[in-house]
Amino acid sequence: MSWKDTAEPLLVRMPAVRRPEGHVPFKRKLAWTGGVLVLYFFLTNVALFGLDLTRDQAVFGRFSSILASGQGSIMQLGIGPIVTASIVLQLLGGADLLGLDTQNDPRDQILYQGLQKLLVLVMICLTGLPMVFAGGFLPADEAVAQSLGIGTVGVQWLIFGQMFVGGVLILFMDEVISKWGVGSGIGLFIVAGVSQRLVGGILATPGFGGQSGIIHTWYLFVTGQQQTGPVLAPGGLQTVITGPGQILALFTTVLIFSVVVYAESVRVEIPLSNARVKGARGRFPVKLIYASVLPMILVRALQANIQFLGRILNAQLGTMPNWLGQYSSNGQPTGGLFYYLAPIQSPGDWMWWLESATQPIWQILIRVGVDLTFMLVGGAIFAVFWVETTDMGPEATAQQIHNSGMQIPGFRQNVGVIEKVLERYIPQVTVIGGALVGLLAVMANMLGTIGGVSGTGLLLTVSITYKLYEEIAEEQLMEMHPMMRQMFG
């Protein structure tokens, strides 16, 4: 008896959002998408009951925007458990340890979906329990414990229970959007979180955002209310470019927007023709960023989990061996293995000539080299896994083209022939595109962005928004011409 026969009774009974039986009108899709987005924003403002709000709850730091995490709220875990479960499944699937044929076998598709949900529940526990009990990242409020009479441990279980509910809610909110809305819930939540920080970085004032945004900062410069010293002096120029002036951050943000939009338009178009309908022609585009930017979530989530493990070990051991990790009072690595594995998050992390820099040049250069290697190699590897597990590889794509009645002009109408043509482009473009996205993410972090958004978060936002625009345009076109919906299924 295989593991599938043993686990099938459990996996097929995992709760799921019902699929629509027929076509969902575009306006209803927008309504579902907007409703879930409003619910997400509402939940990110629901604080965890029993949490000591006077202490720092920034568990993920700048990873929080990528993981759509609402710090100190019921959405504390964000999409982290979903992404981590996807990493595990992709590694198992890439090694062919699952033995599931998700492309052709409906039973295996159901088992895969059930296994993914089960893994998400496991990851909620594996991520949430250490936050509350092991690392002390989410401290319990002693006053609440005394008033309820359940002790500190009881309040900790209460906090974890709320986080578990939030993790399950975001799992089903993602499923609702995937089946009834536009795009994917994971992408929508990332765009929502990053956009919120971008708007704050532009418009925020000390009274409403904690720090001044670009507009308010330059207003203070122009009116003389903020003194920077002589602008042409080294200190004054540094303040304007990398400090509150944020000229470099503004330039980087605009540059990343432009590069991603341009890269999305770079493609190799393979001509197609319909074997049954004369004159019916089309093109299959193989984009430069063929696997999209979404595999970067997996790479950054892996880095976030590594840093999370380091902070837990530091909290539990008190003092780790110097070669393994050295941490400052605010929980940031300052030396050892975990320091070199920590990604570059801002210009201050690598500009050794700044007064705030405390690390030797050689340590900073090693850290930059490790981050670049991790993102380039990791981006390429996860892009390949993503393409294979989402039926975007040459074999699955060739089968889809063949089933639609299309063929490549000048070649026999055969799946194998189409697959061989696609193999000339898809594997190479996937690796190049994944490595390119990794390079852009590191460069954006090194130069800084508006609102302190990570480079990966900015890349994801631009790419997801671009694809969302394309999907909305396609939905509107099919609403206007129902025959096209029937043609494309």
HELIX and SHEET records of a PDB file:
HELIX    1   1 TRP A    3  LEU A   11  1                                   9    
HELIX    2   2 PHE A   26  LEU A   43  1                                  18    
HELIX    3   3 GLY A   61  SER A   64  5                                   4    
HELIX    4   4 GLY A   80  GLY A   94  1                                  15    
HELIX    5   5 PRO A  106  LEU A  129  1                                  24    
HELIX    6   6 PRO A  130  ALA A  134  3                                   5    
HELIX    7   7 GLU A  142  LEU A  148  1                                   7    
HELIX    8   8 GLY A  151  TRP A  180  1                                  30    
HELIX    9   9 GLY A  185  LEU A  203  1                                  19    
HELIX   10  10 PRO A  206  GLY A  209  1                                   4    
HELIX   11  11 ILE A  214  THR A  223  1                                  10    
HELIX   12  12 PRO A  234  ILE A  241  1                                   8    
HELIX   13  13 ILE A  247  SER A  265  1                                  19    
HELIX   14  14 PRO A  295  LEU A  317  1                                  23    
HELIX   15  15 LEU A  337  LEU A  341  1                                   5    
HELIX   16  16 PRO A  347  ASP A  349  5                                   3    
HELIX   17  17 ILE A  361  THR A  389  1                                  29    
HELIX   18  18 PRO A  394  ASN A  403  1                                  10    
HELIX   19  19 VAL A  415  GLU A  423  1                                   9    
HELIX   20  20 ILE A  426  LEU A  447  1                                  22    
HELIX   21  21 ILE A  450  GLY A  452  5                                   3    
HELIX   22  22 GLY A  455  MET A  480  1                                  26    
HELIX   23  23 PRO A  482  PHE A  488  1                                   7    
SHEET    1   A 3 ARG A 281  LYS A 287  0                                        
SHEET    2   A 3 ARG A 267  ASN A 274 -1                                        
SHEET    3   A 3 MET A 406  GLN A 407 -1                                        
SHEET    1   B 2 GLN A 326  TYR A 327  0                                        
SHEET    2   B 2 PRO A 333  GLY A 335 -1                                        
END                                                                             
